[in-house]
């Protein structure tokens, strides 16, 4: 929103109108009407932020007003939170203190503002360790008052809605950490509508072309989709009306991001994403005790009309999700021959589904259960916070496990219910029960049958854990753990066992550096870890202490092979080495990279100004980003690469917006083809690739199962346009159903 051309009077009228919008929404809610304190908070914030503008040019006060509106009208919070939202940037950006806030507005609002100030500027700072520490602060504050994170969520949502005014590299950073942490956190708190919007906005800024293309395809298919939905829904509406129910039925369209995710994971084009929408039925039910019976009566009415998919019924009424979500889902065959999901909820369930824990406060029945549900999750978060693991990436990954996971429910032999992430094992259950049970676990009994501790569980399993006093925890156990709690507790147990070895390794390194007259700075140790391709100090010290790696030999001494030792090559050294360095000819310094500008990628015989990341295989034309690594090189990652997600969330200041400019090389690309097998199809395929299109084929693997074949091959191509042309030509071969490049740009699959 551009405000530079407005007069002060026009700006004042705009600010007042926006604030009145917040007030009118609040007055329509069922919260106690404390208008006076909200008006005071607005006047206080307006005065404090007077004359300050956002990057877009608009008066700064419009941001806190927008955050207050989201907190009130989209999350459902009351006057205390509205005041805290209006004041959330006052302490950080002006001369006012938390004490001033407490004096004017009381202790509770001051505590919320204080909590929000601690985690200001997004979750993450400039340093990886500081980022993890900042996130710890967020979670600790959240465990004291959940409203802090709910207001922070409103703040992030408004920042995402106005992200267009930021520089491209900032957009990547903010969109990256939003998708990596905030969207999963919104999901875990049951804020479904906000989670969906955060995902869509992140996707829009990371993959603008794909976002636009999918949005247009949705619009183009709207008329056809509406006709199919009406054919499907009319008989259901008629039947429910005959049953005397008051209800609202609507089609819920999949979000742009979730459609793209489906296209990516299933390797299908837009036209083959059949479950583009679900039907949602929301019924009136003043008596909460009748909700379950009405849900099942609607289920019965729908299954009388349409054929049920037996494996896709989900009963989240009897056992709600850990974020409080309750509904009954079923999938039935629609009139066009495609499966359609139907979601059945009461009005109460729908409000909880959309507004999560904030909505629980509105409904007093069973409040203690809902609170304990939240407390169980917060206890798990505190468990992770107790782990003194210094590695920020590990910390965020561990936390991510706990935030965004499909859930299963298992039972102990006594019938106690345990909710776990999907893919959990017997060992996860052991650590869930107690750390000692986890570290001594040797096997389990699932449904009375003996299984190894790595056995993956399913919903409804009865699990008994078997232990032995002689058992000790092993590092490889981490590979078959799915819960954050178990991973954290295993690391802590291993650390206790490994500490003497770590101390020994640290002493070896300190002596080695002292002998080489090198100061043991963070930079030095980071570069040594990079030399050995290790990502944590603890692992480095462990390997040194165990003798898995050695620091003697050419690492210290100059040798013909390396020209200079690692130390004299990489580190600033004292004594003789420093004199030698001074006598050496000056090295050509690399030009400093401006992270605020788009970095032009060049790769030809004369110039190579970037390196490809090992973790993904982008090629020219893919949506990519740059990351400045520890030795100053620009590493190019595909935006869909899991490692890139972590980097955006953790190392914002080192992220670059990039653009392909001059790349004159060929790169490996993997193509996946599937179809109906017939005689001669493989020969036709290889002939088209190498002879007709003149593309260099590097490898080929084919599997057949009865009449169906699946083929994967790698080719050398210069850019994505060639991959798209290749797939288009392959699809013309008789019998081929799909042809898609794996690990490619989102636009490849469209």
Rosetta blueprint (number, residue, H / E / L):
1 X L
2 X L
3 X L
4 X L
5 X L
6 X L
7 X L
8 X H
9 X H
10 X H
11 X H
12 X H
13 X H
14 X H
15 X H
16 X H
17 X H
18 X H
19 X H
20 X H
21 X H
22 X H
23 X H
24 X H
25 X H
26 X H
27 X H
28 X H
29 X L
30 X L
31 X L
32 X L
33 X L
34 X L
35 X H
36 X H
37 X H
38 X H
39 X H
40 X H
41 X H
42 X H
43 X H
44 X H
45 X H
46 X H
47 X H
48 X H
49 X L
50 X L
51 X L
52 X L
53 X E
54 X L
55 X L
56 X L
57 X L
58 X L
59 X E
60 X L
61 X H
62 X H
63 X H
64 X H
65 X H
66 X H
67 X H
68 X H
69 X H
70 X H
71 X H
72 X H
73 X H
74 X H
75 X L
76 X L
77 X L
78 X L
79 X H
80 X H
81 X H
82 X H
83 X H
84 X H
85 X H
86 X H
87 X H
88 X L
89 X L
90 X H
91 X H
92 X H
93 X H
94 X L
95 X L
96 X L
97 X L
98 X H
99 X H
100 X H
101 X H
102 X H
103 X H
104 X H
105 X H
106 X L
107 X H
108 X H
109 X H
110 X H
111 X H
112 X H
113 X H
114 X H
115 X H
116 X H
117 X H
118 X H
119 X L
120 X L
121 X L
122 X L
123 X L
124 X L
125 X L
126 X L
127 X L
128 X H
129 X H
130 X H
131 X H
132 X H
133 X H
134 X H
135 X H
136 X H
137 X H
138 X H
139 X H
140 X H
141 X H
142 X H
143 X H
144 X H
145 X L
146 X L
147 X H
148 X H
149 X H
150 X H
151 X H
152 X H
153 X H
154 X H
155 X H
156 X H
157 X H
158 X H
159 X H
160 X H
161 X H
162 X L
163 X H
164 X H
165 X H
166 X L
167 X L
168 X H
169 X H
170 X H
171 X H
172 X H
173 X H
174 X H
175 X H
176 X H
177 X H
178 X H
179 X H
180 X H
181 X H
182 X H
183 X H
184 X H
185 X H
186 X H
187 X H
188 X H
189 X L
190 X L
191 X L
192 X H
193 X H
194 X H
195 X H
196 X H
197 X H
198 X H
199 X H
200 X H
201 X H
202 X H
203 X H
204 X H
205 X H
206 X H
207 X L
208 X H
209 X H
210 X H
211 X H
212 X H
213 X H
214 X H
215 X H
216 X H
217 X H
218 X H
219 X H
220 X H
221 X L
222 X H
223 X H
224 X H
225 X H
226 X H
227 X H
228 X H
229 X H
230 X H
231 X H
232 X H
233 X H
234 X H
235 X H
236 X H
237 X H
238 X H
239 X H
240 X H
241 X H
242 X H
243 X L
244 X L
245 X L
246 X L
247 X E
248 X E
249 X E
250 X E
251 X E
252 X E
253 X E
254 X L
255 X L
256 X H
257 X H
258 X H
259 X H
260 X H
261 X H
262 X H
263 X H
264 X H
265 X H
266 X H
267 X L
268 X L
269 X L
270 X H
271 X H
272 X H
273 X L
274 X L
275 X L
276 X L
277 X E
278 X E
279 X E
280 X E
281 X E
282 X E
283 X E
284 X L
285 X L
286 X L
287 X L
288 X H
289 X H
290 X H
291 X H
292 X H
293 X H
294 X H
295 X H
296 X H
297 X H
298 X H
299 X H
300 X H
301 X H
302 X H
303 X H
304 X H
305 X H
306 X L
307 X L
308 X E
309 X L
310 X L
311 X L
312 X L
313 X L
314 X E
315 X E
316 X L
317 X L
318 X L
319 X L
320 X L
321 X L
322 X L
323 X L
324 X L
325 X L
326 X L
327 X L
328 X E
329 X E
330 X E
331 X E
332 X E
333 X E
334 X L
335 X L
336 X L
337 X L
338 X L
339 X E
340 X E
341 X E
342 X E
343 X E
344 X E
345 X E
346 X E
347 X H
348 X H
349 X H
350 X H
351 X H
352 X H
353 X H
354 X H
355 X H
356 X L
357 X H
358 X H
359 X H
360 X H
361 X L
362 X L
363 X L
364 X L
365 X L
366 X L
367 X H
368 X H
369 X H
370 X H
371 X H
372 X H
373 X H
374 X H
375 X H
376 X H
377 X H
378 X H
379 X H
380 X H
381 X H
382 X H
383 X H
384 X H
385 X H
386 X L
387 X L
388 X L
389 X L
390 X L
391 X L
392 X H
393 X H
394 X H
395 X H
396 X H
397 X H
398 X H
399 X H
400 X H
401 X H
402 X H
403 X H
404 X L
405 X L
406 X L
407 X E
408 X E
409 X E
410 X E
411 X E
412 X E
413 X L
414 X L
415 X L
416 X L
417 X E
418 X E
419 X E
420 X E
421 X E
422 X L
423 X L
424 X L
425 X E
426 X H
427 X H
428 X H
429 X H
430 X H
431 X H
432 X H
433 X H
434 X L
435 X H
436 X H
437 X H
438 X H
439 X H
440 X L
441 X E
442 X E
443 X E
444 X E
445 X E
446 X E
447 X L
448 X L
449 X E
450 X E
451 X E
452 X E
453 X L
454 X L
455 X L
456 X E
457 X L
458 X L
459 X L
460 X L
461 X L
462 X E
463 X E
464 X E
465 X E
466 X E
467 X E
468 X L
469 X L
470 X L
471 X L
472 X L
473 X L
474 X L
475 X H
476 X H
477 X H
478 X H
479 X H
480 X H
481 X L
482 X L
483 X L
484 X H
485 X H
486 X H
487 X H
488 X H
489 X H
490 X H
491 X H
492 X H
493 X H
494 X H
495 X H
496 X H
497 X H
498 X H
499 X H
500 X H
501 X H
502 X H
503 X H
504 X H
505 X H
506 X H
507 X H
508 X H
509 X H
510 X H
511 X H
512 X H
513 X H
514 X H
515 X H
516 X L
517 X L
518 X E
519 X L
520 X L
521 X L
522 X H
523 X H
524 X H
525 X H
526 X H
527 X H
528 X H
529 X H
530 X H
531 X H
532 X L
533 X L
534 X L
535 X L
536 X L
537 X H
538 X H
539 X H
540 X H
541 X H
542 X H
543 X H
544 X H
545 X H
546 X H
547 X L
548 X L
549 X L
550 X L
551 X L
552 X L
553 X H
554 X H
555 X H
556 X L
557 X L
558 X L
559 X L
560 X L
561 X L
562 X L
563 X L
564 X L
565 X L
566 X H
567 X H
568 X H
569 X H
570 X H
571 X L
572 X L
573 X E
574 X L
575 X H
576 X H
577 X H
578 X H
579 X H
580 X H
581 X H
582 X H
583 X H
584 X L
585 X L
586 X L
587 X L
588 X L
589 X L
590 X L
591 X L
592 X L
593 X L
594 X L
595 X L
596 X L
597 X L
598 X L
599 X E
600 X E
601 X E
602 X E
603 X E
604 X L
605 X L
606 X L
607 X L
608 X E
609 X L
610 X L
611 X E
612 X E
613 X L
614 X L
615 X L
616 X L
617 X L
618 X L
619 X L
620 X L
621 X L
622 X L
623 X L
624 X E
625 X E
626 X E
627 X E
628 X E
629 X L
630 X L
631 X L
632 X L
633 X L
634 X E
635 X E
636 X E
637 X E
638 X E
639 X L
640 X L
641 X L
642 X H
643 X H
644 X H
645 X H
646 X H
647 X H
648 X H
649 X H
650 X H
651 X L
652 X H
653 X H
654 X H
655 X E
656 X E
657 X E
658 X E
659 X E
660 X E
661 X E
662 X E
663 X E
664 X L
665 X L
666 X L
667 X E
668 X E
669 X E
670 X E
671 X E
672 X E
673 X E
674 X E
675 X E
676 X E
677 X L
678 X L
679 X L
680 X L
681 X H
682 X H
683 X H
684 X H
685 X H
686 X H
687 X H
688 X H
689 X H
690 X H
691 X H
692 X H
693 X L
694 X L
695 X L
696 X E
697 X E
698 X E
699 X E
700 X E
701 X E
702 X E
703 X E
704 X E
705 X E
706 X L
707 X L
708 X E
709 X E
710 X E
711 X E
712 X E
713 X E
714 X E
715 X E
716 X E
717 X E
718 X L
719 X L
720 X H
721 X H
722 X H
723 X H
724 X H
725 X H
726 X H
727 X H
728 X H
729 X H
730 X H
731 X H
732 X L
733 X L
734 X L
735 X L
736 X E
737 X E
738 X E
739 X E
740 X E
741 X E
742 X E
743 X L
744 X L
745 X L
746 X H
747 X H
748 X H
749 X H
750 X L
